[in-house]
Each structure stands twice: as structure tokens, then as C-alpha cells.
Amino acid sequence: MIIFRLIFTTILLFSLTTNVYAALGKAAVYKVTMKKVALCTGKGSGTTCLGEVVIGTGSKEVDVASVNAGAVAGSFGNPALLPLGVTYTHMQVTIDRKFTVKTSDTAGEMLKTDDGDVCRTVANADAQYATDEDTDKYTHKRAVDEGTGSASAETRVYLMNHGTNNVTTCAATDCSSTGTTTSGSSCTYCEAMKSDLDSNDTEHVLIYALTKPYTVTTKSPKVTMKFGTAEALSASDVTGTVCNIWAEEPVFTATIE
């Protein structure tokens, strides 16, 4: 039986979103949940996967920051679905909008805001939101205290609503004062992404071109998906002592050979 392996390696490939005013930083923990992976014979309109063959479904969480280059993170798919002789050029990736992250406490790797202040992740609490986390997770950017007074903690961050949907930026750690902005995003390495996320969307869909076309043969295929965390988080100064943190779009390259 052919073994279909997903090999996750860490290279520095996370791209900027349109939040160009923000500062970028490395994540000590960056967990992304893969929901579906499909191969495509081409890309149609938007994120349409032509000739789609789904090779993996489920819910697989991978801590990108903890995986050493070349380490096998796990299997995710069934190659028996790939018909011999067909050539695939793209990959469609569906991910959960929730990420579990932690900023680095190492000197030189700390996440800093656009004005140079240290911004660290803290544990989630409903009190940080206007209503609570479940209600506001896609619509509100939490605020945290700036500075190095305490160590970073793992926290859940979410891809914000974008497109025609406004996002609320909390300007206080209890979100008692806010600002409103329209959030958008773009990616350098993907060819298309879901253009309009609202609160009914729990997943995000992206289309990537394979590094080279792959034609199915009897040889055991190996899919290498390269991730990175050097620019995985963004932070922006809100007031003199408060900052926002959010995840950047997870961009990576995929090779099949």
C-alpha cells in the first residue's frame, strides 16, 4: 500500500497581511488546525479547486513552531484516491480560524509593537471581550498590557472577519473602550483566499500553486508542506500602555514528489 506522508518543515514563510502599520514577531508556539487538503488540476474562480480530489479531512492540530526541519508531523490523507496519469498543479487548504499562540520571551525574539514596546500573549478570559470570547472571537481584537512584567502565556487568537465586515479594536484590557476598523488581508505565496469572512465562517480556505506540477505515478508520493514562524504574529500599539496581538495569514509552500 502506498504511504502518503505529510512532512512539515519550518522555514520562514509567513507573509504580511494588509495591516502594514503593525510590527511582526516570532512565535514560540503557533498551533494551526488543518481541516481539509485537496489537490487540484487547476484553479478556477476564487478558491475553486478544479478537478478536486480531497486527500485529507478531519481536524489535525500542528504546532508549527515546535517541529524541526524535516520532522514527520503525521499522516493526513489517502493516496488511493489519486488516479494514475493525472497532473495536479494546485493545492486547496482549509484551516480553522482559531490559532493557539505564544510569544517568545527570548531577548531579540520578543514581539514588539509598531512603536517598539514589548507585547506579550496572555491567557484568554471572557472579561477581555465586550461580551465574551465565544461571541466576539471573530469581531474583536483583544487588548493586553504592554511590557515585560510577566512571562508570556499560550492564548487563542483568531483570523478576524474581513471583506465587508467591520472589526472592533479593544483599546482597554476589558474592552471598555474601542475603535472600529475594516480588516482585510492578502497573501504573497497563495494564489487565492476566501475573500469575505464573517462570523458564520469557522474555517478559512486558501489555494496554493505547487512548486511544480505533479503527475500521479505508481511511486509513493511525498507531500512537503513548509511553514514558518518568524513573522507569524503582529502587534500594534493602541495606547501608551496597551497593545493588540493577532495572527497573520498562514502561508506556506507545497511540493509533491
C-alpha atoms as one frame of an Amber mdcrd trajectory, in Angstrom:
protein
   0.000   0.000   0.000   1.302   3.450  -0.885   2.017   5.541   2.185   1.048
   9.195   1.802   3.134  11.311   4.139   2.818  14.937   5.099   6.175  16.266
   6.178   6.102  19.594   7.972   9.285  21.658   7.955   9.968  25.065   9.362
  11.174  27.782   7.049  10.369  31.443   7.291   7.387  31.823   5.002   4.579
  33.633   6.813   3.507  36.723   4.865   2.185  40.118   5.798  -1.489  40.959
   5.794  -2.725  44.396   4.889  -2.146  45.529   8.479   1.011  47.263   7.298
   1.156  49.567  10.323   1.859  46.659  12.651   5.120  45.134  13.816   5.851
  41.450  13.218   7.397  38.900  15.542   8.345  35.276  16.048   6.011  32.853
  17.812   7.320  30.391  20.429   4.072  28.414  19.981   1.963  28.548  16.821
  -0.687  25.843  16.528  -2.729  25.692  13.347  -5.539  23.191  12.743  -5.767
  21.604   9.293  -9.357  20.695   8.335  -9.086  19.652   4.692  -6.444  19.314
   1.987  -7.307  18.771  -1.676  -5.258  18.548  -4.868  -6.455  20.454  -7.943
  -5.805  20.083 -11.655  -6.098  23.864 -11.854  -7.510  26.933 -10.116 -10.945
  28.245 -11.026 -12.682  31.419  -9.899 -11.807  32.484  -6.362 -10.832  29.456
  -4.285 -12.452  26.923  -6.637 -10.351  23.763  -6.927 -10.729  22.319 -10.430
 -10.646  18.518 -10.633 -10.691  18.430  -6.841  -9.532  15.269  -5.108  -9.750
  15.506  -1.319  -6.728  13.750   0.167  -7.295  14.579   3.812 -10.110  15.624
   6.134 -10.516  15.831   9.854  -9.042  18.107  12.473  -5.263  17.910  12.812
  -3.541  20.451  15.034   0.142  21.042  14.363   2.437  23.251  16.430   4.480
  24.682  13.591   6.929  26.344  15.960   7.871  23.045  17.623   8.507  20.954
  14.517  12.142  20.649  13.462  13.015  20.816   9.774  12.227  17.538   8.074
  10.347  16.051  11.002   7.308  13.973  10.162   4.344  15.574  11.920   1.826
  12.963  10.869  -0.209  11.462   8.083  -3.250  13.186   6.670  -4.784  11.573
   3.596  -5.351   8.617   1.312  -3.327   8.425  -1.935  -5.552   5.691  -3.332
  -7.910   8.499  -4.382  -5.353   9.867  -6.848  -5.916   8.498 -10.369  -2.812
   7.444 -12.276  -1.624   9.777 -15.011  -3.494  12.882 -13.792  -1.436  16.063
 -13.303  -2.098  18.350 -10.344  -0.953  21.964 -10.212  -2.562  23.413  -7.071
  -3.473  22.578  -3.500  -6.556  23.797  -1.651  -6.106  24.089   2.104  -8.870
  24.582   4.655  -7.847  25.661   8.157  -9.637  26.546  11.372  -9.775  30.283
  12.096  -8.514  29.628  15.628  -4.775  29.554  16.375  -3.087  28.827  19.684
  -0.013  31.007  20.013   2.575  32.167  22.482   5.064  34.981  22.040   8.739
  34.423  22.702  10.328  35.663  25.929  13.818  35.360  24.459  15.728  38.601
  24.027  15.775  39.607  20.384  12.716  37.475  19.577  10.107  39.318  21.639
   7.086  40.619  19.759   7.119  44.406  19.679   4.553  46.933  18.578   4.993
  49.467  15.809   6.448  51.941  18.345   8.858  49.402  19.862   7.035  48.342
  23.032   7.020  44.656  24.049   3.636  42.973  23.554   3.183  39.530  25.145
   0.410  36.969  24.861  -1.717  36.360  27.964  -4.240  33.637  28.778  -7.781
  34.119  27.441 -10.564  35.397  29.695 -14.121  36.402  28.825 -13.544  39.664
  30.705 -11.164  40.751  27.922 -14.056  40.952  25.441 -17.032  43.273  25.112
 -19.338  40.255  25.624 -17.309  37.034  25.865 -14.790  35.087  23.786 -17.313
  32.859  22.037 -19.423  35.834  20.928 -16.598  38.219  19.988 -13.767  35.939
  18.843 -14.028  36.890  15.143 -15.026  40.521  15.644 -12.840  41.915  18.429
  -9.084  42.327  18.768  -8.293  41.980  22.465  -6.036  44.464  24.221  -3.227
  43.402  26.569  -0.868  45.341  28.777   2.500  46.164  27.262   5.777  45.435
  28.991   7.927  42.632  30.365   6.446  42.355  33.865   5.186  38.806  33.349
   6.029  35.802  31.194   4.092  35.027  28.016   1.255  32.506  28.146  -0.475
  30.479  25.454  -3.556  32.185  24.078  -6.192  31.674  21.421  -6.229  34.191
  18.595  -8.484  34.205  15.572  -8.427  35.333  11.972 -10.613  38.422  12.107
 -13.669  38.999   9.941 -12.704  40.748   6.751 -14.147  41.944   3.500 -17.336
  43.924   4.147 -17.338  43.198   7.892 -16.034  45.659  10.456 -13.724  44.649
  13.301 -13.681  46.209  16.769 -10.292  47.060  18.222 -10.316  46.998  22.015
  -8.402  49.946  23.456  -8.553  48.707  27.047  -7.864  45.291  28.561 -11.556
  44.918  29.454 -12.628  46.268  26.024 -14.452  49.133  27.749 -13.174  51.498
  25.064 -12.966  50.569  21.409 -12.302  51.640  17.866 -13.721  50.248  14.633
 -11.835  49.268  11.506 -12.349  47.246   8.362  -9.908  44.348   8.348  -8.535
  42.921   5.128  -5.777  40.536   4.152  -3.661  39.445   1.248  -1.026  36.780
   0.843   2.245  36.661  -1.001   2.548  32.921  -1.545  -1.041  31.804  -2.097
  -2.892  32.388  -5.353  -6.303  32.967  -3.765  -8.057  33.015  -0.413 -11.636
  33.311   0.782 -12.300  36.993   0.239 -15.066  37.622   2.761 -15.046  36.128
   6.260 -17.980  36.736   8.590 -18.942  35.333  11.973 -20.687  32.342  10.399
 -17.386  31.145   8.913 -15.393  28.903  11.248 -12.847  27.989   8.559 -10.636
  29.760   6.046  -9.872  28.465   2.535  -6.693  29.150   0.554  -5.345  27.995
  -2.823  -1.625  27.477  -3.419   0.275  26.597  -6.566   2.504  23.546  -6.124
   6.177  24.358  -6.533   5.967  22.216  -9.686   3.156  20.198 -11.336   2.799
  16.647 -10.059   1.702  13.717 -12.244   0.464  10.651 -10.362   2.583   7.516
 -10.869   2.969   4.232  -9.002   5.778   5.791  -6.940   4.884   6.586  -3.330
   4.120  10.332  -3.247   5.573  12.592  -0.577   3.993  15.963   0.170   6.277
  18.520   1.811   4.419  21.458   3.342   6.762  24.175   4.539   5.690  26.512
   7.295   7.453  29.160   9.361   7.012  31.365  12.404   9.442  34.277  12.086
   6.651  36.681  11.109   3.679  34.715  12.420   2.266  37.364  14.765   1.544
  41.064  14.540   1.226  43.644  17.296   0.105  47.244  17.247   0.225  49.942
  19.903  -3.260  51.058  20.991  -2.450  53.500  23.774   0.672  54.248  25.749
   0.393  51.019  27.764  -1.916  48.722  25.767  -1.379  46.677  22.601  -3.238
  44.279  20.293  -1.905  40.921  19.024  -3.273  38.866  16.146  -2.234  36.004
  13.859  -1.048  36.536  10.312  -2.299  34.502   7.372  -0.610  31.052   7.423
   1.260  30.961   4.132   3.382  28.018   3.070   4.706  26.170   0.037   3.780
  22.631  -1.020   5.853  20.187  -3.059   4.855  16.696  -4.208   7.468  14.284
  -5.489
